[in-house]
């Protein structure tokens, strides 16, 4: 099966280093040729919370977009993303590019 180039955006504003590292470790379990940008800090947009640590991951995958998205949601869940009592955003992972596709993939998955 051929590999597809992907770019993922990761962000966290709760125990930021811990959750970004956990996310990267989980991604390394199924992505190939993975590399990361430097971490940068940003202020939240549209929500009232503390500042985020963010980074971008470049990697290759043999998963279809739907399976990649499913795995990303599992990683987010493992880090408390969907917990009822969460404060802030422990881990957010967005697909920025999947091959030649870019942007919001919600309607494609």
N, C-alpha and C positions, 0 to 999 in steps of 0.2 A: 504494500500500500504506500502511496506517495505521502510525503510530509507537507503540511501547510504551515506557512509562516504566520505567527500570531504575535500581537502586542497586547499586553494586559496592563491595566492600571490598578494598582493596589493602594488603599488608603486606610488609615486608622487614627482615631482620636481618643482611644481608651487603651491604656497600657500599650502604647504605640509600638515600641520596639518589640515587645513580646509577640504581639499579634502579626506584625509584618514578618518577623522571623518564622513564626509558625506557618504562615501562608506560603512563604518561599520554600520551606522544607516540604510542605505537602505538594506544591507544584513540581518540585524536583523529582517527585516520585513517578510522574507520568509525562512530563515534557522533556524534549530533547534540545540540545544546544542552547540551553538557557543562559541568558545574561541579564544583568539588571542595571538600571540607571543609578545615579546617586540618589540618596533620599533627600527630599526637600519638604519644607514646612509650608503649609498654606492655611489661610483662615477659612472657616466654613462658609458655604454659600447656601442660603435658603433655610438654614437651621441654626438654632441657638445652641452652640456647644463650643468646646475647646478647639484649639488648632489641630490640624491633621499632619501626620507624616505621610508622604506619598512617594511612590516610585513607579517606574515602568519596567515591565519584564518583556524581553524579546525571546521567543522560543519557537520551536517547531513541534507540531503534533500530528498524529495520524488519526485523531478523533474527528468525527463530524462536528459541526458547530453545536448541535443540540446536546451531544454527549459531553463536549467540553464545558458548556454552560451548566449542565447538571452537576458535573464534578466541582465546578467553582462554587456553586450554591452549597454543596456539601461541606466544602472547606470553610465557607463563611459561617455555616451553621455550627460546625465544630468549634468555631471561635466565638460563639455567642451572638452572632448577628441577629438571630430571630428570637432571642430570649425575651420573655415578657418583662422582666425586671431590668433590662439593660439600660445603661446610662451612656449615651453617646453611640458611637459606631465602632465596635471592636475591629471589624475587618470588612472591607468592601473590595470586591474584585470585579472589574468591568472589562469586557472584551472591547478593545479599541479598534483593532484590525484583525480580521480573519482572512488570510489570503489577500485578495483584492477588495474585499468588502470592508467598509469602515462605518462607524457610527453606532446607532441604536439598533440592536438586533432582536429586540423583543418580539416583533412581528414575524421574524424568520425562524424562531425556535419553537 
